[in-house]
Amino acid sequence: MKNVEMTVEGTTLTIRVDLSKEFGPSASGKTIIIASTEGNVTIPNRTEKVGLNVYRKKP
């Protein structure tokens, strides 16, 4: 995972992403990647999965 922190308290999932970070352009080159789970990942200590991409349009 890049720039993604997940925590579970009871039945609540919290996802933290630092929006000030960048990891370069996407494969298409149209956006800048800020955070990604890089596919579907299992939530810590659970059976559910999550897939997350955070990006912004290139200027």
Secondary structure, DSSP 4 states (H G I P E B T S, - for coil): -BS-EEEEETTEEEEE--TT----B-SSSSEEEEEE-SS-EEPTTSS-EE--EEEEE--
